[in-house]
Amino acid sequence: MNTTPLPDTTSVAIVGAGPAGLTAAITLADAGVDFVLLDRLAEGANTSRAAVVHARTLEVLEELGIAEELVSKGLVVPRFTLHDGARTLATVRFDGLPTQFPYTLMVPQDTTEEVLLARLRKAGGDVHRPYQVTRVVDENGCATIEYTDASGAAGSLRADYVIGADGMHSVVREQAGIGFTGDTYPASFVLADVRMTWPIPRDEVALHLSPEGVTVVAPLPDAAEPNRYRVVATVDEAPEHPTRDDIQAILDTRGPGGGIEVAEVLWSSRFRVHHRVADHYRAGRLFLAGDAAHVHSPAGGQGMNTGIQDAATLGPLLARVLTGEPPALLDTYETTRRPIALDVVTFTDRMTRMATLTPRPARALRNLALTTATRIPRIRTALAYRLSELANR
């Protein structure tokens, strides 16, 4: 943790040191741009949260020189499958995609952040913690950030530009007056990392469709915790900290049957899921990236990936303008990235609604449509492109 006092001025202030904020900072450090990266938390992520890194994101991280290291810490998964009970409806393979990374990489978010932070420090940067941003204003030819530090003392920082990578409840977005259009799913979500016996091979991510709700089970790297899996499931009212019995009941009801035995819950939480996109990605000198700009269903594991790609686009654009290129270049950030977020939100919303159909006739029709459509190679390839985010190139 960097507890040194913040400077009075900088070229770019980045609020939020999650994956998007760290990525933006790396691109600026590599370009020789002065920046300050600050975060309200005293330490970085120590839970896994997002756990999927897709092919397109690995391509972006390869440009930063860290994809190989991240892959070495993760689990390569070449398949995505859809199930209804014991029946497999569709299999989407990534191993035929034209990329250096023809797979999904399962790796906990705290590991991804560790790799990004080490890369940032190698480039000469760091995170300043804990600083709570209280006000952001664009006036008099610069942006001013007001904050409080760990002791509660107030301070301010002037910047040419500000990147709000500070999550769904973004202070930067609120202070910029940018709307966050969308809605909230009625169900709550269970999120848990568990050790368990699971009958599906560890080289696939499985999406289980059920009238009780959608459930995703994905293998995680298990060097320290054998047979470790991520479970994400919709429930009407999730307990604050789902227990082993809660997860066992979900998988017994919705899973493929067979020998499912949850041995231990390593970490669990609950959350509400929104599907929202910021009305704009820019307000003058203030920009949004990651969850500050878009949030959506975890179906498909697109969230963190889209945020990293946002930052990898925005950072170099700011660097180019700060070294003399026309400021109008910054308008291309929104025109490039916001349509992608809208598309991701639409796609994940359709997946979620399709997965949670309740009436038996609708489920039967859905299952028939899925099995029929995914027999067509062109459709399977299109789904693989969409899930891997290679369509965002």
C-alpha positions as CSV (number, residue, x, y, z in Angstrom):
1,M,0.0,0.0,0.0
2,N,1.3,3.4,-1.0
3,T,0.6,5.8,1.9
4,T,2.7,8.7,0.6
5,P,0.8,12.0,0.3
6,L,-0.9,12.7,-3.0
7,P,0.7,15.5,-5.2
8,D,-1.3,18.6,-5.8
9,T,-1.4,18.2,-9.6
10,T,-1.1,15.4,-12.2
11,S,-2.0,14.8,-15.8
12,V,-4.5,12.0,-15.2
13,A,-6.2,11.0,-12.0
14,I,-7.6,7.5,-11.9
15,V,-10.2,6.8,-9.3
16,G,-10.5,3.1,-8.5
17,A,-7.7,0.5,-8.5
18,G,-9.6,-2.6,-9.7
19,P,-8.7,-4.3,-13.0
20,A,-9.8,-1.4,-15.2
21,G,-8.0,1.3,-13.1
22,L,-4.8,-0.8,-13.0
23,T,-4.9,-1.4,-16.7
24,A,-5.4,2.3,-17.5
25,A,-2.5,3.2,-15.1
26,I,-0.2,0.7,-16.9
27,T,-0.9,2.1,-20.3
28,L,-0.2,5.7,-19.0
29,A,3.0,4.6,-17.2
30,D,4.2,2.9,-20.4
31,A,3.6,6.1,-22.3
32,G,5.5,8.2,-19.8
33,V,2.3,10.1,-18.7
34,D,2.2,11.5,-15.2
35,F,-0.8,10.0,-13.3
36,V,-2.2,9.3,-9.8
37,L,-4.1,6.1,-9.1
38,L,-6.1,6.2,-5.9
39,D,-8.5,3.8,-4.2
40,R,-10.8,4.1,-1.2
41,L,-9.9,0.6,0.1
42,A,-6.9,0.0,2.4
43,E,-5.9,-3.1,0.3
44,G,-6.8,-4.7,-3.0
45,A,-9.1,-7.5,-3.7
46,N,-8.7,-10.6,-1.5
47,T,-11.7,-12.5,-2.8
48,S,-12.1,-14.0,-6.2
49,R,-15.2,-12.2,-7.5
50,A,-14.8,-12.1,-11.3
51,A,-13.0,-15.3,-12.3
52,V,-13.2,-15.5,-16.1
53,V,-10.6,-14.0,-18.5
54,H,-11.6,-14.3,-22.1
55,A,-9.4,-14.6,-25.2
56,R,-9.8,-11.0,-26.3
57,T,-8.7,-9.7,-22.9
58,L,-5.7,-12.0,-22.9
59,E,-4.8,-10.5,-26.3
60,V,-4.9,-7.1,-24.7
61,L,-2.9,-8.2,-21.7
62,E,-0.4,-9.8,-24.1
63,E,0.3,-6.3,-25.4
64,L,1.1,-5.3,-21.8
65,G,3.5,-8.3,-21.5
66,I,1.5,-10.1,-18.8
67,A,-0.8,-12.7,-20.5
68,E,1.7,-15.5,-20.2
69,E,2.2,-14.9,-16.4
70,L,-1.6,-14.8,-15.9
71,V,-2.1,-18.0,-17.9
72,S,0.5,-19.7,-15.8
73,K,-1.6,-18.9,-12.7
74,G,-4.9,-19.9,-14.1
75,L,-6.8,-22.9,-15.5
76,V,-7.3,-23.3,-19.2
77,V,-10.9,-24.2,-20.1
78,P,-11.6,-24.8,-23.8
79,R,-15.4,-25.5,-23.6
80,F,-18.6,-23.8,-22.5
81,T,-21.7,-26.1,-22.1
82,L,-25.4,-25.6,-21.5
83,H,-27.4,-28.2,-19.6
84,D,-30.9,-28.8,-18.5
85,G,-30.6,-31.3,-15.7
86,A,-28.6,-34.3,-16.9
87,R,-29.1,-33.3,-20.5
88,T,-26.4,-31.4,-22.4
89,L,-28.1,-29.0,-24.8
90,A,-25.2,-27.3,-26.4
91,T,-21.4,-27.3,-26.4
92,V,-19.4,-24.2,-27.5
93,R,-15.7,-24.8,-28.1
94,F,-13.1,-22.1,-28.1
95,D,-10.1,-24.3,-29.3
96,G,-10.8,-23.5,-33.0
97,L,-10.7,-19.7,-32.7
98,P,-8.1,-17.7,-34.6
99,T,-6.2,-16.4,-31.5
100,Q,-3.1,-17.2,-29.5
101,F,-5.5,-17.9,-26.6
102,P,-8.2,-20.3,-27.9
103,Y,-9.8,-20.9,-24.5
104,T,-11.4,-19.3,-21.4
105,L,-8.9,-18.8,-18.6
106,M,-10.3,-19.4,-15.1
107,V,-8.4,-17.3,-12.6
108,P,-9.6,-15.5,-9.4
109,Q,-9.8,-11.7,-9.6
110,D,-7.4,-11.2,-6.8
111,T,-4.8,-13.0,-8.8
112,T,-5.5,-10.9,-11.8
113,E,-5.1,-7.8,-9.8
114,E,-1.9,-9.0,-8.3
115,V,-0.4,-9.6,-11.7
116,L,-1.6,-6.1,-12.9
117,L,-0.3,-4.4,-9.8
118,A,3.1,-6.1,-10.2
119,R,3.2,-4.9,-13.8
120,L,2.3,-1.4,-12.8
121,R,5.1,-1.3,-10.2
122,K,7.5,-2.6,-12.8
123,A,6.6,0.5,-14.9
124,G,7.2,2.8,-12.0
125,G,3.6,3.3,-10.8
126,D,1.7,2.3,-7.7
127,V,-1.7,2.7,-6.0
128,H,-2.4,5.3,-3.3
129,R,-4.6,4.0,-0.5
130,P,-7.0,4.7,1.2
131,Y,-8.4,7.9,-0.3
132,Q,-12.1,8.5,-0.4
133,V,-13.1,10.8,-3.2
134,T,-15.9,13.2,-2.1
135,R,-16.2,15.6,-5.0
136,V,-15.1,15.9,-8.6
137,V,-15.6,19.0,-10.6
138,D,-14.5,20.1,-14.1
139,E,-13.9,23.8,-14.1
140,N,-11.3,26.5,-14.9
141,G,-9.5,24.4,-17.5
142,C,-8.9,21.4,-15.2
143,A,-10.6,18.7,-13.1
144,T,-10.4,18.9,-9.3
145,I,-10.8,15.9,-7.1
146,E,-11.5,16.5,-3.4
147,Y,-10.8,13.6,-1.1
148,T,-10.3,12.5,2.5
149,D,-7.4,10.3,3.6
150,A,-7.2,7.5,6.2
151,S,-7.1,10.0,9.1
152,G,-10.1,11.9,7.7
153,A,-8.0,14.9,6.6
154,A,-9.3,16.6,3.5
155,G,-7.2,17.4,0.4
156,S,-7.6,18.1,-3.3
157,L,-5.9,17.1,-6.5
158,R,-6.0,18.9,-9.9
159,A,-5.7,16.9,-13.1
160,D,-6.0,17.5,-16.8
161,Y,-8.3,14.4,-17.0
162,V,-10.0,12.0,-14.6
163,I,-10.8,8.3,-15.2
164,G,-13.7,7.0,-13.1
165,A,-13.0,3.3,-12.7
166,D,-14.7,3.3,-9.3
167,G,-17.4,0.7,-9.8
168,M,-21.2,0.6,-10.1
169,H,-21.7,3.3,-7.4
170,S,-19.2,5.5,-9.1
171,V,-18.6,8.9,-7.4
172,V,-17.1,10.2,-10.6
173,R,-20.1,9.3,-12.7
174,E,-22.5,10.8,-10.1
175,Q,-20.4,14.0,-9.9
176,A,-20.3,14.2,-13.7
177,G,-24.1,14.1,-13.8
178,I,-24.1,11.1,-16.2
179,G,-27.2,8.9,-16.1
180,F,-26.9,5.1,-15.6
181,T,-29.8,3.8,-17.6
182,G,-31.2,0.3,-17.0
183,D,-32.8,-1.9,-14.4
184,T,-32.3,-4.5,-11.6
185,Y,-33.0,-8.2,-11.9
186,P,-35.7,-9.3,-9.4
187,A,-33.7,-12.3,-8.2
188,S,-30.6,-12.1,-6.1
189,F,-27.4,-14.0,-6.9
190,V,-25.4,-16.4,-4.8
191,L,-21.6,-16.3,-5.4
192,A,-19.4,-18.9,-3.8
193,D,-16.0,-20.6,-4.2
194,V,-16.3,-24.2,-2.9
195,R,-14.4,-27.4,-2.7
196,M,-16.6,-30.2,-4.1
197,T,-17.0,-33.4,-6.1
198,W,-18.5,-32.5,-9.4
199,P,-19.4,-34.9,-12.2
200,I,-18.6,-32.7,-15.1
201,P,-15.0,-32.6,-16.4
202,R,-12.8,-29.7,-15.2
203,D,-12.1,-28.5,-18.7
204,E,-15.5,-26.9,-19.2
205,V,-17.7,-24.1,-17.7
206,A,-21.2,-25.4,-17.3
207,L,-24.4,-23.2,-17.4
208,H,-27.4,-25.0,-16.0
209,L,-30.8,-24.0,-17.0
210,S,-33.6,-24.6,-14.5
211,P,-37.1,-23.2,-13.6
212,E,-35.6,-22.6,-10.1
213,G,-33.0,-20.3,-11.6
214,V,-29.7,-20.2,-13.6
215,T,-26.6,-21.7,-12.2
216,V,-23.0,-21.5,-13.5
217,V,-20.3,-23.9,-12.3
218,A,-16.8,-23.3,-13.3
219,P,-13.5,-24.9,-12.2
220,L,-10.9,-22.8,-10.6
221,P,-7.1,-23.3,-10.2
222,D,-6.8,-25.8,-7.4
223,A,-3.1,-26.0,-6.4
224,A,-3.9,-24.8,-2.9
225,E,-7.5,-26.0,-2.6
226,P,-8.2,-29.3,-4.5
227,N,-11.4,-29.6,-6.5
228,R,-12.1,-25.8,-6.3
229,Y,-15.1,-24.5,-8.2
230,R,-16.9,-21.2,-8.6
231,V,-20.7,-21.4,-8.3
232,V,-23.0,-18.5,-9.3
233,A,-26.7,-19.0,-9.0
234,T,-29.9,-16.9,-9.0
235,V,-32.2,-17.4,-6.0
236,D,-35.3,-15.4,-4.9
237,E,-33.7,-14.3,-1.7
238,A,-30.1,-15.3,-1.1
239,P,-28.7,-15.5,2.4
240,E,-26.0,-13.0,3.2
241,H,-23.4,-15.7,3.5
242,P,-24.5,-18.8,1.7
243,T,-23.5,-22.0,3.6
244,R,-22.4,-25.4,2.4
245,D,-26.0,-26.7,2.8
246,D,-27.3,-23.8,0.7
247,I,-24.9,-24.6,-2.2
248,Q,-25.5,-28.3,-1.9
249,A,-29.3,-27.7,-2.2
250,I,-28.9,-25.5,-5.2
251,L,-26.7,-28.1,-7.1
252,D,-28.9,-31.0,-6.0
253,T,-31.9,-29.3,-7.4
254,R,-30.4,-27.8,-10.6
255,G,-27.3,-29.8,-11.4
256,P,-26.7,-32.8,-13.6
257,G,-27.3,-35.3,-10.9
258,G,-24.8,-38.0,-9.9
259,G,-22.1,-37.6,-7.3
260,I,-22.2,-33.9,-6.2
261,E,-20.8,-33.3,-2.8
262,V,-19.9,-29.9,-1.5
263,A,-17.1,-30.4,1.0
264,E,-16.4,-26.8,2.0
265,V,-17.4,-23.2,1.2
266,L,-14.1,-21.2,0.9
267,W,-15.9,-17.9,0.4
268,S,-19.4,-16.8,-0.3
269,S,-21.5,-13.7,-0.8
270,R,-24.8,-12.5,-2.3
271,F,-25.5,-9.6,-4.6
272,R,-28.1,-8.0,-6.7
273,V,-27.4,-7.8,-10.4
274,H,-28.2,-4.7,-12.5
275,H,-28.1,-4.2,-16.3
276,R,-27.2,-0.6,-16.9
277,V,-25.0,1.4,-19.2
278,A,-23.9,5.0,-18.6
279,D,-25.7,7.5,-20.9
280,H,-22.3,8.9,-21.8
281,Y,-18.7,7.8,-21.2
282,R,-17.4,11.3,-21.1
283,A,-18.4,14.6,-19.5
284,G,-15.7,17.2,-20.4
285,R,-12.5,16.1,-18.7
286,L,-14.2,13.2,-16.8
287,F,-14.3,9.7,-18.3
288,L,-15.8,6.4,-17.2
289,A,-14.5,2.8,-17.5
290,G,-15.4,-0.6,-16.2
291,D,-18.3,-1.1,-13.9
292,A,-18.7,2.7,-13.6
293,A,-19.7,2.6,-17.2
294,H,-21.6,-0.7,-17.5
295,V,-22.9,-3.5,-15.3
296,H,-24.8,-6.6,-16.3
297,S,-25.6,-10.2,-15.6
298,P,-22.6,-12.4,-14.8
299,A,-23.9,-14.9,-17.5
300,G,-20.9,-15.4,-19.8
301,G,-18.4,-13.7,-17.5
302,Q,-18.1,-10.5,-19.6
303,G,-17.9,-7.8,-16.9
304,M,-14.3,-7.5,-15.9
305,N,-13.2,-8.3,-19.4
306,T,-15.1,-5.5,-20.9
307,G,-13.7,-3.1,-18.3
308,I,-10.1,-4.1,-18.9
309,Q,-10.7,-3.5,-22.6
310,D,-12.2,-0.1,-21.9
311,A,-9.1,1.0,-20.0
312,A,-6.7,-0.4,-22.6
313,T,-8.5,1.8,-25.1
314,L,-8.8,5.0,-23.0
315,G,-5.3,5.1,-21.5
316,P,-3.5,5.3,-24.9
317,L,-6.0,7.9,-26.2
318,L,-5.3,10.1,-23.3
319,A,-1.6,9.7,-23.7
320,R,-1.8,10.7,-27.3
321,V,-3.7,13.8,-26.6
322,L,-1.5,14.7,-23.7
323,T,1.5,14.5,-26.0
324,G,0.0,16.8,-28.6
325,E,-2.6,15.1,-30.7
326,P,-6.1,16.8,-31.1
327,P,-8.4,16.6,-28.1
328,A,-11.2,15.6,-30.4
329,L,-9.5,12.2,-30.5
330,L,-11.0,11.5,-27.1
331,D,-14.5,11.4,-28.5
332,T,-13.7,8.1,-30.2
333,Y,-13.5,6.4,-26.8
334,E,-17.3,6.6,-26.3
335,T,-18.1,5.9,-29.9
336,T,-15.9,2.8,-29.8
337,R,-16.6,1.4,-26.4
338,R,-20.2,2.3,-25.5
339,P,-21.8,0.3,-28.4
340,I,-19.8,-2.7,-27.2
341,A,-21.2,-2.4,-23.7
342,L,-24.7,-2.0,-25.0
343,D,-24.2,-5.2,-27.0
344,V,-22.8,-7.1,-24.0
345,V,-25.7,-6.0,-21.8
346,T,-28.2,-7.1,-24.4
347,F,-26.5,-10.4,-24.9
348,T,-26.1,-11.3,-21.2
349,D,-29.7,-10.2,-20.5
350,R,-31.0,-12.5,-23.2
351,M,-28.9,-15.3,-21.8
352,T,-30.2,-14.7,-18.3
353,R,-33.9,-14.5,-19.3
354,M,-33.5,-17.6,-21.6
355,A,-31.9,-19.5,-18.8
356,T,-34.6,-18.8,-16.2
357,L,-37.7,-19.6,-18.2
358,T,-40.3,-21.3,-15.9
359,P,-43.2,-22.6,-18.1
360,R,-42.6,-26.1,-19.3
361,P,-43.7,-25.4,-22.9
362,A,-41.3,-22.4,-23.1
363,R,-38.5,-24.5,-21.7
364,A,-39.1,-27.3,-24.1
365,L,-39.1,-24.9,-27.1
366,R,-35.9,-23.2,-25.8
367,N,-34.2,-26.6,-25.5
368,L,-35.2,-27.6,-29.0
369,A,-34.0,-24.3,-30.4
370,L,-30.7,-24.5,-28.6
371,T,-29.9,-28.1,-29.6
372,T,-31.0,-27.5,-33.2
373,A,-29.2,-24.2,-33.7
374,T,-25.9,-25.3,-32.1
375,R,-25.6,-28.2,-34.5
376,I,-24.8,-25.7,-37.2
377,P,-21.1,-24.9,-37.2
378,R,-21.5,-21.3,-38.2
379,I,-23.7,-20.6,-35.2
380,R,-21.4,-22.5,-32.8
381,T,-18.5,-20.3,-34.1
382,A,-20.5,-17.1,-33.7
383,L,-21.3,-18.0,-30.1
384,A,-17.7,-18.7,-29.4
385,Y,-16.7,-15.4,-30.9
386,R,-19.3,-13.6,-28.8
387,L,-18.4,-15.3,-25.5
388,S,-14.6,-14.9,-26.1
389,E,-15.2,-11.2,-27.0
390,L,-13.1,-11.6,-30.1
391,A,-16.0,-9.9,-31.8
392,N,-14.8,-6.7,-30.0
393,R,-11.6,-6.5,-31.9
